[in-house]
Amino acid sequence: MTATPIVVNSILVGSLLVVLAGVWFGLGVYLRRKYPWPAELGNPETPGEGMQHFAGFYYLTRRMDEEREGAAFLGWSLLFVRPGVLYLGDRGVLFKRTFVRRPIWIPYTLLRGVKVRLSDRRRIEGRMALEVDWECAGLRLRSIFVLENVSHTVLVAQWLESRLS
């Protein structure tokens, strides 16, 4: 009995998916070892009823080299680009992404600057982006979020500017 091309193709596609899943898992393990969770971040707040929250999208985090953006920083679970909800808590900013266990957590004590600007980046080009500059574990970072509308972006930026240490 000979295998039909459909069976052979489905076996190849299945094998390829298993290999890609293994590579993805290996990348996650590598990043967790290279960039362990820093003590400065502590434990994130849990999203609560009283917190202000805004629907949005997490774009990426980049290293800052002097005043220019450098390479993307993928440690500390910052790898997953996803939609989610931005929460403004008592101790910091929390971005809970859909289908990602660990939220992005930036305590107010680590904030260094906040900017709202029209984005020129692929995927979010032409939208108002919230750029949050922060420092942790000796790294200067810039995280970029896009909120559901411009008024929310400006409101969150004003809130964060009032919390700058």
TORVOVEX-699076 format. One record per residue (C-alpha): residue number from 1; x, y, z. Coordinates in Angstrom, 2 decimals, decimal comma. Layout:
BEGIN
[NUM [X Y Z]] ...
END
This chain:
BEGIN
[1 [0,00 0,00 0,00]] [2 [1,52 3,30 -1,06]] [3 [1,04 6,58 0,76]] [4 [-0,89 9,24 -1,06]] [5 [0,60 12,70 -1,50]] [6 [-1,95 14,14 0,93]] [7 [-0,84 11,76 3,70]] [8 [2,83 12,48 3,03]] [9 [2,22 16,24 3,03]] [10 [0,24 16,13 6,27]] [11 [3,01 14,11 7,95]] [12 [5,62 16,63 6,77]] [13 [3,54 19,60 7,93]] [14 [2,92 17,94 11,31]] [15 [6,63 17,22 11,73]] [16 [7,51 20,79 10,81]] [17 [5,03 22,14 13,38]] [18 [6,53 19,93 16,09]] [19 [10,04 21,17 15,23]] [20 [8,89 24,81 15,27]] [21 [7,18 24,31 18,64]] [22 [10,42 22,86 20,00]] [23 [12,42 25,82 18,71]] [24 [9,89 28,25 20,24]] [25 [10,07 26,44 23,60]] [26 [13,87 26,40 23,45]] [27 [13,96 30,14 22,76]] [28 [11,77 30,75 25,82]] [29 [14,04 28,63 28,03]] [30 [17,15 30,39 26,69]] [31 [15,70 33,86 27,32]] [32 [14,57 32,94 30,86]] [33 [18,09 31,74 31,69]] [34 [19,85 34,69 30,08]] [35 [17,50 37,30 31,59]] [36 [16,17 36,00 34,92]] [37 [13,31 37,94 36,51]] [38 [15,02 40,95 38,20]] [39 [14,47 41,62 41,89]] [40 [13,63 45,28 41,15]] [41 [10,41 44,20 39,47]] [42 [9,24 42,25 42,51]] [43 [5,75 40,80 42,26]] [44 [3,29 42,56 39,98]] [45 [0,01 43,86 41,30]] [46 [-3,01 41,83 40,37]] [47 [-5,56 43,70 38,25]] [48 [-8,34 44,91 40,54]] [49 [-11,79 46,42 40,29]] [50 [-10,69 49,91 41,36]] [51 [-7,88 50,22 38,82]] [52 [-8,27 52,39 35,75]] [53 [-7,89 50,20 32,68]] [54 [-7,63 50,76 28,94]] [55 [-7,76 48,30 26,06]] [56 [-4,67 48,40 23,90]] [57 [-1,82 46,63 22,17]] [58 [1,76 45,95 23,35]] [59 [4,17 46,52 20,47]] [60 [7,71 45,94 21,74]] [61 [10,47 46,91 24,16]] [62 [13,80 48,25 22,91]] [63 [17,13 48,88 24,60]] [64 [18,19 52,52 24,72]] [65 [21,76 53,29 23,68]] [66 [22,37 56,84 24,82]] [67 [19,27 58,59 23,43]] [68 [18,78 56,29 20,43]] [69 [16,81 53,09 20,30]] [70 [18,85 49,94 19,99]] [71 [17,90 46,32 19,45]] [72 [14,66 44,79 20,66]] [73 [14,84 43,43 24,22]] [74 [13,12 40,05 24,53]] [75 [13,84 39,10 28,15]] [76 [11,45 39,16 31,13]] [77 [8,51 37,90 29,06]] [78 [8,60 41,00 26,83]] [79 [8,72 38,79 23,74]] [80 [4,99 38,38 23,12]] [81 [3,42 41,14 21,01]] [82 [-0,28 40,97 21,88]] [83 [-3,45 42,93 22,48]] [84 [-4,48 43,30 26,09]] [85 [-5,44 45,73 28,83]] [86 [-3,26 48,43 30,44]] [87 [-3,95 48,88 34,18]] [88 [-2,84 51,88 36,25]] [89 [-2,27 50,60 39,76]] [90 [-1,07 52,02 43,06]] [91 [2,48 50,70 42,61]] [92 [2,94 50,67 38,85]] [93 [1,75 50,06 35,32]] [94 [0,52 46,59 34,44]] [95 [-0,19 45,40 30,89]] [96 [-2,07 42,09 30,89]] [97 [-1,80 40,50 27,44]] [98 [-4,26 37,97 26,11]] [99 [-3,01 34,36 26,23]] [100 [0,21 35,32 28,07]] [101 [0,61 34,26 31,68]] [102 [3,03 36,90 32,97]] [103 [1,97 40,54 32,58]] [104 [4,33 43,38 31,72]] [105 [4,94 45,12 35,05]] [106 [6,68 48,49 35,38]] [107 [6,79 49,92 38,93]] [108 [6,52 53,71 39,12]] [109 [9,94 53,84 40,84]] [110 [11,58 52,55 37,63]] [111 [9,92 55,07 35,27]] [112 [12,26 57,59 33,64]] [113 [10,10 59,23 30,97]] [114 [6,82 59,10 29,09]] [115 [6,13 60,27 25,53]] [116 [3,10 60,28 23,26]] [117 [3,87 60,53 19,57]] [118 [2,54 59,61 16,17]] [119 [4,17 56,29 15,34]] [120 [6,24 55,70 12,23]] [121 [6,79 52,00 13,01]] [122 [5,50 49,19 10,87]] [123 [2,30 47,57 12,10]] [124 [1,26 50,61 14,16]] [125 [2,13 53,33 11,64]] [126 [-0,02 56,44 11,91]] [127 [-1,39 55,65 15,37]] [128 [-0,66 57,50 18,58]] [129 [1,85 55,44 20,56]] [130 [2,65 55,65 24,27]] [131 [6,41 55,26 24,81]] [132 [7,45 54,49 28,37]] [133 [11,14 54,84 29,25]] [134 [12,30 52,86 32,29]] [135 [15,40 51,35 33,88]] [136 [15,80 47,94 35,42]] [137 [18,76 45,65 36,20]] [138 [21,20 48,12 34,65]] [139 [19,28 48,30 31,36]] [140 [17,65 51,41 29,90]] [141 [14,48 50,34 28,10]] [142 [11,62 51,84 26,09]] [143 [8,31 49,96 25,94]] [144 [5,75 50,94 23,31]] [145 [1,99 50,58 23,72]] [146 [-0,93 51,64 21,53]] [147 [-4,20 52,32 23,36]] [148 [-7,70 52,18 21,91]] [149 [-8,01 55,93 21,32]] [150 [-5,98 59,11 21,47]] [151 [-7,72 60,59 24,53]] [152 [-6,88 57,47 26,57]] [153 [-3,27 57,62 25,39]] [154 [-2,94 61,24 26,52]] [155 [-4,71 60,50 29,84]] [156 [-2,37 57,60 30,63]] [157 [0,69 59,68 29,69]] [158 [-0,41 62,47 32,05]] [159 [-1,03 59,93 34,83]] [160 [2,44 58,41 34,36]] [161 [4,17 61,80 34,18]] [162 [2,65 62,66 37,56]] [163 [4,19 59,45 38,95]] [164 [7,74 59,96 37,63]] [165 [10,29 59,52 40,39]] 
END
